[in-house]
Amino acid sequence: MKLNNKGFMLLEVVVVSTIIVTVLTSLYIGFSKIYKAYEDRNNYFDVNTIYALKNIEDMFIDSGVFNTILLEINNDYYKEFVTEELDENDYIDSYIKKISDNYSLDYIYITTYSNSSLDKIKNNSNDLEFNDFLIYLNKNLNFSEKYKYIFISKTKTGKFAYLRVI
């Protein structure tokens, strides 16, 4: 005598399919979060750009113009260096121009380390990607830290970086 197991086999297929779909969905969600974090890190923490910003900061300190720039920042909330507008005859501008050309920097901002300063830059910028980066910084930086100033830059390839200064 043969038993009819077709219903039981159908139930097994449905249960196993449900388990597999649940596992695959969980894996997709987990990997999509990891991929998003990787993309943010890749676009918002460009190592070469951080190195370029550190070179510019060191040049400001070594040449003795850092205090002058900080006075300008305190009066205007930020100082902007746009690579196309830099004067080749000025020592500071020519150095920044060389660094910008070597690292493909589009523009550099120096401002006080506060969310209101980042908001002022965001309000005066028409670059939507850069504004998204500033929003990201506002959400993720701890402004109660001991830093006083921040360098922010964008490359011509659409990557961003920042460097906090004590």
N, C-alpha and C positions, 0 to 999 in steps of 0.2 A: 504494500500500500504506500502510495506516494502522498506526502504532505504538500500543501500549497504554501510556499514561503515567499511568494512574490510581494506581498504587502510588507512583510518584515524587511525584505531587501530594499524596497523603495524607501522605507523609513530610515534605514542605515545610510543610504545615499544622501538623503536630505540632511540628516544630522552631520555627517562628515562634510558635506558641502558648506553648511552653515559655519562649522568650525573653521574651515579653510578660508572662507570669505572674511570672517572676523579677524583671523590672524593676519591676512594680507592687508586688510583695512588698517589695523593697528600699526603694522610695519610702514605703510604708506604715510600715515599721520606722523609717526615718529621720525621717519627720514625726511619728510618735508620740513619739519621744524629744524632739524639739523642742517639741512641744505639752506634754509633761510638764514640761519645764524652764520653759516659759512659765507654766504653771499654778502651779508652785512659786514662781516670781518674783512672780507676780501676788498670790498669797495670803500669801507669807512676807515680802515687802518692800513693804508698802503705804506709799507715799510720804507720804500725808497723816498716817499714824500716826507715821512717823519724824519728821515736822515737829512733831507734837504732843509727842512725847517730848523733842525738842530744846528746845521752849518750857518744858517742865516742868524740864528740867535747868538751863536759864538762870535760871528763877525760883528754884530751890533755891540757886544760886550767888549771885544778886543779893540775895536776902533773908538770906543768911548761915546758912541751916539745913542746908546740904549736909553740913557736917562732923558735925552732930548725927545726921543720917540715916545717914551712913557709920558712925558708932559703933554705931548700932542694928544695921546690917547685919553688922558684924564680930562682934557678940554673937549674933545670931539667924540668920545666913547669908543672910537676905533680908528685905526689907520689901515688904509688899503693900498696894496701894491699890485697894480695891473701890469702884466709883463709887457704889453704893447706900449704902455705909456711911460716906461722908465727912461730916464735921461742917461744916455751912454757916457756923457762927459762927467757925470757925478760919480764919485768913488762908490758910494753906498748903492746907488741905483745900478751901476755897471756890475757890481758883484752879485746883486740880487738877480739881474738879468742873466748873468752867466749860470748861476744856480738854476734859475727857472728854465733856461734853455736845456741844460743837461738833464733835468728831471721832468721836463715837459709840464711845468707848473703854469696854470692859467692865471690865477691870482692868489694873493696871500692877504689875510687879515690879521691884525694884531689888536686885541681888545682886552678889557678887564675880564677877569674870571667871574662872570655873573650871568645869570639867565637874562637879565634885562639888556645887557650888552649884546648878547646873541640875538635877542628879539629885535634890537635896533638894526643890526646887520640884515636880518631876515626881511624886515620891513623895507629896506632900501635896495634889496636885491630882486632882480627879475628872473633869476635862474631857479627853476622849480626843483631841480635835483639838489642844488646847493641848499635851498630852503628846507628840503626834506632832511638833509644831513644836519642842519642847525636844529631842527625839531628833534631829531634823534639825540643830539648832544644835550639839549635841554632836558630830555627825559632821563638820560642815562648818566649824566655827570653829577657828582656830589659837590655842590657849590659851597658847602661849609668847610671844605678842605683848605689847607694853608696856601694854596696857589693864589697868585695875584693877577696873572695875565695868561692869555692863551693865544697861540698862533693857530690859525685855521687856513687850510688851503684846498684848492681843487686843481687837479691835473687836466690837461687837454684831453685825456682819455676818459674822463668822467670819474676818476677815483678821488677820494678825499682823505684828509688826515688832520690831526690836531696835535699840538704839543703844549702841555701846560708848563708855565714858568713860575718859579717862586719869587 
